[in-house]
Amino acid sequence: MAQPLQIQKTSYAVLDFLEWQRQGTLDLQPFYQRRPVWNPRIKSLLIDSIIRGFPIPLIFLHSRLNVSTSRSVRQVVDGQQRLRTILSFIDPDCIDNPDERDDFRILRSHNKEYAGRTFAELPDEVQTGILQTAISVNVLPPDVADVTILEIFQRMNTTGLKLTEQEIRNGSYFGEFKDLAYALSYEQNQRWMDWNLFTPQEVAQMQEVEFASDLMGALLRGVSGRSHAQITALYRDYDEGFPQQDRVAADFRESFERLAPLYDGRVNPSLPKRFRSTSWFYPLFAIVSGLSDAGSDPKNDLSNGLPVSAQFDFKFPITRLAEALVEVDRRIATKGELPDELAESLRRQTTHKASRLQRIRLVRSVL
């Protein structure tokens, strides 16, 4: 059996990487590395993380001897994009073959205090903090063969797991909509689980962030069906700018506070189990947010005469909503209270627009 690699685990300051790059002893792009692809939004986020003291992912280096120069060269096995971002921000002139993506500024969506600034325009203490930031590094031994390096590189860039749609969005968009979606999701983290809306595993897969994005979409564009394309469109359309973010954030938080007594069990009657699901939370969120239930989905419209409230201002005591939900639960469960097709549709955990409108209209008809 082959002996395990003797990897040196250490850390270097950003200043060390900068000096190596200026000396020509740092190889950011060995032959097996991909071309730099990070856009200015990803780069701004990384620099802001450093300014805030957030940890930076591990860097892998391979120290090799350059016989022609009699100098040791550190090849970057993993971490090229991160290091290139940091070095080009500090000293754009030190980058070999620079392109337009190497010229970027800190974005307002990531840091309002330092928005639009270059490294040279930051306060001295912030510049010092960046240069002194320690980055954890694993150094591969010099005698590792190229074929082994290639295998390591391939394994490090292959997870073997298919990314979820939200994980793809997380790596594709870096604007204010994404930032707010994650911030609001994190604020409600304990409630997601206490209210039995998501399990810890589902939270680990960012399902609660996707749902929060869906709720934000309702506040922006009204009630809609839930689809990956629709949610991705929100991230794309509000990636460059999100002028409504303050209103959306305030309405989102206010709606959660209105629903909290109901889901926390602080009102009587208690919330029937049926409503502890995202398929019912969305319409209840829409109701307490005062969203319109106008519109329909011709392919799946089972409203069956339920009244439409184009304008709805939720000013009722939460106990009144609790009482209405008990009655709605009874109607769904009692045969003959509702048309069979509608009752069956309401029992299913669906996210079609028509299904969401049905739920909203039924609860409002009881209110």
Backbone hydrogen bonds, N-H to C=O, Kabsch-Sander energy under -0.5 kcal/mol:
donor,donor_aa,acceptor,acceptor_aa,energy
7,I,5,L,-1.2
8,Q,139,V,-2.4
9,K,7,I,-0.6
10,T,8,Q,-0.6
10,T,137,V,-2.9
12,Y,135,I,-2.1
14,V,133,T,-1.7
15,L,131,L,-2.3
16,D,13,A,-0.9
17,F,13,A,-1.4
18,L,14,V,-2.3
19,E,15,L,-2.4
20,W,16,D,-2.4
21,Q,17,F,-2.3
22,R,18,L,-2.3
23,Q,19,E,-1.9
24,G,20,W,-0.8
24,G,21,Q,-0.7
25,T,20,W,-2.6
26,L,20,W,-0.7
27,D,74,R,-2.8
28,L,26,L,-0.9
33,Q,30,P,-1.9
43,K,39,N,-2.0
44,S,40,P,-2.5
45,L,41,R,-1.9
46,L,42,I,-1.9
47,I,43,K,-2.3
48,D,44,S,-2.4
49,S,45,L,-2.0
50,I,46,L,-2.0
51,I,47,I,-2.4
52,R,48,D,-2.2
53,G,50,I,-1.2
54,F,49,S,-2.7
59,I,136,S,-2.2
60,F,78,D,-2.4
61,L,59,I,-0.5
61,L,138,N,-2.6
62,H,75,Q,-2.4
63,S,140,L,-1.2
64,R,62,H,-0.5
64,R,73,V,-3.2
66,N,64,R,-0.5
66,N,71,R,-3.2
67,V,65,L,-0.9
69,T,66,N,-0.7
70,S,66,N,-1.7
71,R,66,N,-1.3
73,V,64,R,-4.0
74,R,25,T,-2.7
75,Q,62,H,-2.8
75,Q,73,V,-0.8
76,V,27,D,-2.5
77,V,60,F,-2.1
77,V,75,Q,-0.9
78,D,60,F,-1.5
83,L,79,G,-2.7
84,R,80,Q,-2.9
85,T,81,Q,-2.0
86,I,82,R,-2.3
87,L,83,L,-2.9
88,S,84,R,-2.5
89,F,85,T,-1.6
90,I,86,I,-2.0
91,D,87,L,-3.1
94,C,91,D,-2.0
95,I,92,P,-1.3
102,D,99,D,-1.9
103,D,100,E,-1.2
104,F,102,D,-0.9
106,I,117,R,-1.3
110,H,107,L,-1.1
111,N,107,L,-2.1
115,A,112,K,-0.6
116,G,106,I,-3.7
117,R,114,Y,-1.8
119,F,89,F,-0.8
121,E,118,T,-0.5
122,L,119,F,-1.5
126,V,123,P,-0.6
127,Q,123,P,-2.4
128,T,124,D,-2.6
129,G,125,E,-2.0
130,I,126,V,-2.2
131,L,127,Q,-2.5
132,Q,128,T,-2.1
133,T,129,G,-0.5
133,T,130,I,-1.1
135,I,12,Y,-3.0
137,V,10,T,-3.0
138,N,59,I,-2.6
139,V,8,Q,-3.0
139,V,137,V,-0.5
140,L,61,L,-3.3
140,L,138,N,-0.6
144,V,141,P,-1.5
149,I,145,A,-2.1
150,L,146,D,-2.7
151,E,147,V,-1.7
152,I,148,T,-2.6
153,F,149,I,-2.9
154,Q,150,L,-2.5
155,R,151,E,-2.5
156,M,152,I,-2.4
157,N,153,F,-1.1
158,T,155,R,-1.3
168,I,164,T,-2.0
169,R,165,E,-2.2
170,N,166,Q,-2.5
171,G,167,E,-1.2
172,S,168,I,-0.5
172,S,169,R,-1.2
173,Y,169,R,-2.3
177,F,238,Y,-1.1
179,D,175,G,-2.1
180,L,176,E,-2.4
181,A,177,F,-2.6
182,Y,178,K,-2.3
183,A,179,D,-2.3
184,L,180,L,-3.0
185,S,181,A,-1.8
186,Y,182,Y,-2.6
187,E,183,A,-2.0
188,Q,184,L,-1.4
189,N,186,Y,-1.5
192,W,188,Q,-2.4
193,M,189,N,-1.0
194,D,190,Q,-2.9
195,W,191,R,-2.8
196,N,193,M,-1.5
197,L,192,W,-2.3
198,F,192,W,-1.7
203,V,199,T,-2.2
204,A,200,P,-2.2
205,Q,201,Q,-1.2
206,M,203,V,-1.9
207,Q,202,E,-2.5
210,E,206,M,-1.9
211,F,207,Q,-2.0
212,A,208,E,-2.4
213,S,209,V,-2.3
214,D,210,E,-1.7
215,L,211,F,-2.3
216,M,212,A,-2.4
217,G,213,S,-2.1
218,A,214,D,-1.6
219,L,215,L,-1.7
220,L,216,M,-1.6
221,R,217,G,-3.4
222,G,218,A,-2.0
223,V,292,S,-0.6
226,R,351,T,-2.1
227,S,225,G,-0.6
231,I,227,S,-2.1
232,T,228,H,-2.5
233,A,229,A,-2.0
234,L,230,Q,-1.1
235,Y,231,I,-1.6
236,R,232,T,-2.5
237,D,233,A,-3.2
238,Y,234,L,-1.9
239,D,236,R,-1.2
245,Q,242,F,-1.8
248,V,244,Q,-2.6
249,A,245,Q,-2.6
250,A,246,D,-2.2
251,D,247,R,-2.7
252,F,248,V,-2.6
253,R,249,A,-2.4
254,E,250,A,-2.4
255,S,251,D,-2.3
256,F,252,F,-1.9
257,E,253,R,-2.2
258,R,254,E,-2.0
259,L,255,S,-1.7
260,A,256,F,-1.5
263,Y,259,L,-2.2
264,D,260,A,-2.7
265,G,261,P,-0.5
265,G,262,L,-0.6
266,R,261,P,-2.5
267,V,261,P,-0.6
275,F,272,P,-1.6
276,R,273,K,-2.1
277,S,275,F,-1.4
280,W,277,S,-0.8
281,F,277,S,-2.5
282,Y,278,T,-1.9
284,L,280,W,-1.9
285,F,281,F,-3.0
286,A,282,Y,-2.4
287,I,283,P,-2.1
288,V,284,L,-2.5
289,S,285,F,-1.4
290,G,287,I,-1.3
291,L,286,A,-2.5
293,D,309,S,-1.3
300,N,297,D,-2.2
301,D,298,P,-0.5
302,L,300,N,-0.9
306,L,303,S,-1.5
310,A,308,V,-0.6
312,F,290,G,-0.7
314,F,312,F,-0.6
315,K,313,D,-1.0
320,R,317,P,-1.3
321,L,317,P,-1.1
322,A,318,I,-2.3
323,E,319,T,-2.4
324,A,320,R,-2.1
325,L,321,L,-2.3
326,V,322,A,-1.6
327,E,323,E,-1.8
328,V,324,A,-2.6
329,D,325,L,-2.6
330,R,326,V,-1.9
331,R,327,E,-2.3
332,I,328,V,-2.3
333,A,329,D,-2.0
334,T,330,R,-1.8
335,K,333,A,-0.6
336,G,338,L,-0.5
337,E,334,T,-1.7
343,A,339,P,-2.9
344,E,340,D,-2.5
345,S,341,E,-1.9
346,L,342,L,-2.3
347,R,343,A,-1.1
348,R,344,E,-0.9
348,R,345,S,-0.7
350,T,348,R,-1.4
356,R,352,H,-2.2
357,L,353,K,-2.6
358,Q,354,A,-2.5
359,R,355,S,-2.0
360,I,356,R,-2.2
361,R,357,L,-2.8
362,L,358,Q,-2.5
363,V,359,R,-2.3
364,R,360,I,-2.5
365,S,361,R,-2.1
366,V,362,L,-1.3
367,L,363,V,-2.2
